Structures are given as C-alpha cells and as structure tokens.
Amino acid sequence: MTSSAERIVILDFGSQYTQLIARRIRELKVYCEILPFDTDPDNVLRDEVRGIILSGSPACVHETDPPWPPLRLLETNRPVLGICYGCQILALEAGAAVEHAVHREYGRAMLQISNTNGLFRNIDNNDLTQVWMSHGDHLNEPPPGFITTGSTDCVPCAVMEDLQRKLFGLQFHPEVKHTVEGSGILSNFVYHICGCKPVWTAGRFIDDTIQAVRQQVGSGKVLCGLSGGVDSAVVAMLLDKAVGEQLVAVFIDNGLLRQGEAEAVSDFFGHTLGDRFIAVNASDRFLSALAGIADPETKRKIIGHTFIDVFELEAGHLGKIDFLAQGTLYPDVIESVSVRGPSVTIKTHHNVGGLPDKMRLELVEPLRELFKDEVREVGSVLGLPDTIVRRQPFPGPGLAVRILGEVTPERIAVLQKADAIVRHEVAAAGLMQSLWQAFAVLLPLKTVGVMGDERTYEDVCAVRAVNSTDAMTADWARLPHSLLARISTRIINEVKGINRVVYDVTSKPPGTIEWE
C-alpha cells in the first residue's frame, strides 16, 4: 500500500502506544509505517522515508540485552525523533549517560520550555505545558551537540534537540491526549522538520487499498465475514469496489448478537448486495461449542475456530473460494499478538489470536492497521449511512464476552433485554453518538432482593459506558444520575432474572473496555 508515498517510519520497541503514534501522524494526513526495531537499515532508509520515530518500550536500556536497532541513528541523513525509551537509545548513541531516576515518573508533569526553534515552534503556552511521563530512567544532561529545550522538576533533560543534524528526543509521550501540546510537537516534526505534506487521506487509502486487494486476490473468489458492524461493512464495500462479482458476503448469526440485530443486518445488506449476501443461522452450533465453558480466553478461541469452521463449510457450498476477508483492526491485533515488535499480549481477539494454525482460506484484512475512527472516515467516503458508520463498537465474540461465566440461551436472552434497555435510554438521552460504547454485562453473581412482598435471589447486571477516541485508552462516562436511575429501574422491572444493577467506574487502563 502507498509504496511510493512519502512517509514517516516508526521503529517499534514494544510500546503499547506505538500505533497511537502512527495514528497521530495519520491525523496530520501523512502516511506512517511501523517496522520492527531490528529492521534491516536498507529497508528503513528508502527514498520515500522522510523521518524516523523511535517508540517507547517496556524494556530498560540498562538490561543485559535491551532491544537495540542495527540502524546507525546519527548517520541516517533523516530527521530522528526518539520518544521515551527511544529518546534514551538516541542519547546513548550520541554519547550521553542515561541515569536511573531517583523518583520514577508516571502520569502528568509540567514541562518548562526553554527554546522554541525546533519541536516547540509556534507553540504559545507561556513556556510551561502539561506532558505525560512514564519512565524509570532519564537524562541529566544532553549528549554532545544537543541542547536541552525542556525540563521538569524530576527530569533535568526532558527534551533534547540537535537542530543542525535534525535529531530530537522527548522523555515524555506526545502521542497521548494528556500531553496538551503533543499534536503541535508532532506536527512540527512531521511538517517543518521532515518536510512532509498532508496528502494521505481516506480517499487515498481507498484507492491504494482497492489496488492492493486486486493485486492480492487476482481472479480468486472472496468470502467476506459480515457482522453488520462498521468494520466488516467497510471491508465489504471496499471489496465490492475492488473485485465486484468475485465477492460473496456471508453473515453468520452466532446467537450472540444484540436484540434485533440479526434481522437488521439481513435487511440492510440483503438490499445492498443482493444475491451476493448470504445469511447463515449457526447459533445452535456456537452455543453447543460454548456449553460448560466459563474461561474468557477459551470462549474467544472457541468462537474464533467455530467462525472459521462455518465459513469454510459455507465456502464448500459456494464452489471454489480462495480468500476470507475480515474487518480486523489494529486494537484487535496489538492486544492479541506481538505485531511488528515485542509488544505485550493483553487478551486474544477472536479474529486474530483465535484463528487455527492451518486454515485453507487465505486472509484479506484491508483494515488491519487502522483505528476505529479512521475506519468510520473511510466508511463515510465510501457512502455508507450513519446508522452503520456511527454504530458503536461491538466485540467479535458478541455477548459471550459480556456474559461472565457460562453462556446459555437463557442468559443470552436476559442480557439481550437488559442491553436493549441501556441502548434505548442512552439514545433517548441524546448520548449515543458522543459515547464510545454503552452496554450491559451479566455477572455470574446473585444477590438478595425484595420485589413486592417476596424475597428474590437473582443475577446482577453491570452497566458500562466509556468515552474514547481509539479504544487504546478509555475513561468511564459520567452519565447523569437521572439516566442511570431510569436504566436501573427499567432493567429490574422489565427483565426477569435481574434484581440489582451496578455501574462500572473503571477506566482503561487499568481495566479493559470489555469485561472479558
């Protein structure tokens, strides 16, 4: 994709925020490519590469064998920006000493700016700005040839710059929203220091992806797994434009969808794709496979394997099928496996870590390195309606990861009713589009209650609502108490089997958005 387009390359040392850096660069309409830290220098220093960013890392430069690039950072003839661990790598290469901090620094800090000719160009903040720190080592002094342009109470050299060689280091993370001037810092690096132009857009992505899909697929036939969500819908529309009649979109009703969702998906895509849309009711097969299973990782893997089994079975009914298309996004990937770097696995997602080692169909994943908001933008350009483009994210394993413990038809029915009430009340309050997600979770916990004159002993339902821009981080939503009261009253009154409702006030991190 975009093989000749100018770009920024990020060398990934394993930070969970590496793709967040890429996302911030893409927000500037500049293409950004992530490569492993140990990529061959010839592959890094291609003609189209305008600058290099070194990511953070869970590693420490003082380890016995820390991740280290084979690239000679001071001799690339490209601007280099090191972030956190990347800053320390650059500093050591340039001859500085990286010290163990007396006080490790995590969270917000105030940065004193002392020079505005480089990364802080045109940033008007009275020379003091909030940044986000996450480190245990730091620099007391810059390397030879560098000057200190920013410091905090704990870090004497929090920003180092060599304007002549265009080498820069930040001890803090400019990619996170908590760094107030982070976008401006990255903009200065990308535009003014690297000389990039804002030409990478959703339209450009669509054009490049269509060409890439055509090259991959050739004359083969593609089976698209269509859930009805924005991710798979955008994939289906991209494939429709790329290969047309070679596409067959299959919607599998796994019995784990929200109330009324299977009917809505079939109605819309049946009209849009005609006889190239096939609906398969496989709910009995999924629920049978999940019987007696309570472990969340096992549930995810079972669902992933069952999806592939059903797709391959359906492919056998359709004649020769060569490819399976999925709406895999980057947050799915980074939390499941180490992709292009040594990042840490948090949990397995059904459409990445849940796939079998040997699969007959070759995967087509055109959205694999996009964030959700980028996918929505692509969907809008493709002409998808807001009812799909603005639909809240829904996990691939469906309600199976919102039912803690064993998944049964009875528990699914209870959660579907409770979840429908949550979504209805949030929409009625005018908050559906402003929230990243709002949903119900059924807990494997019973509590005593009183309904009328009778004692009850029934399930607990948790309500979860979060604000986010990319799902990498999220904050719990401060819903009005009156709204929470309506949701709680309706669920307890209308959903038989639930007698207590609680509200989740956990952010990500330390929690995840989904409970499993």
HELIX and SHEET records of a PDB file:
HELIX    1   1 THR A   18  GLU A   27  1                                  10    
HELIX    2   2 PRO A   41  VAL A   44  1                                   4    
HELIX    3   3 LEU A   73  GLU A   75  5                                   3    
HELIX    4   4 TYR A   85  GLU A   93  1                                   9    
HELIX    5   5 GLY A  182  SER A  187  1                                   6    
HELIX    6   6 ASN A  188  ILE A  193  3                                   6    
HELIX    7   7 ALA A  202  VAL A  217  1                                  16    
HELIX    8   8 VAL A  230  VAL A  243  1                                  14    
HELIX    9   9 GLY A  244  GLN A  246  5                                   3    
HELIX   10  10 GLU A  261  LEU A  273  1                                  13    
HELIX   11  11 GLY A  274  ARG A  276  5                                   3    
HELIX   12  12 SER A  283  LEU A  290  1                                   8    
HELIX   13  13 PRO A  296  HIS A  317  1                                  22    
HELIX   14  14 TYR A  330  ILE A  334  1                                   5    
HELIX   15  15 LYS A  372  LEU A  382  1                                  11    
HELIX   16  16 ASP A  386  VAL A  389  1                                   4    
HELIX   17  17 GLY A  398  VAL A  401  5                                   4    
HELIX   18  18 PRO A  409  ALA A  428  1                                  20    
HELIX   19  19 HIS A  481  GLU A  494  1                                  14    
SHEET    1   A 9 TYR A  31  PRO A  36  0                                        
SHEET    2   A 9 ARG A   7  ASP A  12  1                                        
SHEET    3   A 9 VAL A  49  LEU A  54  1                                        
SHEET    4   A 9 VAL A  80  ILE A  83  1                                        
SHEET    5   A 9 LEU A 167  LEU A 170  1                                        
SHEET    6   A 9 VAL A 159  ASP A 162 -1                                        
SHEET    7   A 9 ILE A 147  SER A 151 -1                                        
SHEET    8   A 9 VAL A  98  ILE A 113 -1                                        
SHEET    9   A 9 LEU A 128  LEU A 139 -1                                        
SHEET    1   B 5 PHE A 277  ASN A 281  0                                        
SHEET    2   B 5 LEU A 247  ASP A 253  1                                        
SHEET    3   B 5 VAL A 222  GLY A 225  1                                        
SHEET    4   B 5 PHE A 323  ALA A 325  1                                        
SHEET    5   B 5 GLU A 362  VAL A 364  1                                        
SHEET    1   C 3 GLN A 437  MET A 451  0                                        
SHEET    2   C 3 GLU A 454  ASN A 467 -1                                        
SHEET    3   C 3 ASP A 475  TRP A 476 -1                                        
SHEET    1   D 3 GLN A 437  MET A 451  0                                        
SHEET    2   D 3 GLU A 454  ASN A 467 -1                                        
SHEET    3   D 3 ILE A 498  TYR A 503  1                                        
END                                                                             
